[in-house]
Every structure is written in structure tokens, then in C-alpha cells.
Amino acid sequence: MTTPIPCPTLLQLKQYVEEMIERQGEEAPAAWWIYNKEDVLIFDPDNEVQHAPIEVCRKVLRNLLEYDHIYTAISDSIEQELKEVELAKEENV
């Protein structure tokens, strides 16, 4: 049995961002998508939206880290955008 990957916390994210700012500077460009416990919703028996219990949130969000196709799609998009920038640069020469 493998040990599950721990679910990162907002505090860990904050620390990570602070480290990136130290390395790259406050004005470094960035793109971001953040999902947290407020995004993990369930419906009660009356079909009312409820926030899932914290343990369910941790499991759902931790499991998102295993969706490799998300990382592949972002990498492919960055590559495509770089090609577009290069093409635009060549057209302006």
C-alpha cells in the first residue's frame, strides 16, 4: 500500500508563494488556479448545496494532485503560447 500524498494547506501555499517572490521578485508574472474547501460542494437530501466535511475536502483535493492530464494540458498550453509569441515576433520583423 502506498502512502497518500498529504493535501497541501493554504499556509503551505502562502509559504511557497513567499519563497517564489523571494526568488523571482514581486512583479514576476504568474498564472494560478487555486481550489480549496469552498470548492468541494455536495447536495443534501433537500438538494441544497452544502460544503463537504473537511476530511472529504482533503481527500478530494489531494486526489486532484494525481490528475496528470491537468499538468500536461497546462504545459501544452504554455508551449502553444510560446509559439504564438515567436510567430508574432517574426511577423513584426
C-alpha positions, 0 to 999 in steps of 0.5 A: 500500500502506498502512502497518500500524498498529504493535501497541501494547506493554504499556509503551505501555499502562502509559504511557497508563494513567499519563497517564489517572490523571494526568488523571482521578485514581486512583479514576476508574472504568474498564472494560478488556479487555486481550489480549496474547501469552498470548492468541494460542494455536495447536495443534501437530501433537500438538494441544497448545496452544502460544503463537504466535511473537511476530511472529504475536502482533503481527500478530494483535493489531494486526489486532484494532485494525481490528475496528470492530464491537468499538468500536461494540458497546462504545459501544452498550453504554455508551449502553444503560447510560446509559439504564438509569441515567436510567430508574432515576433517574426511577423513584426520583423 
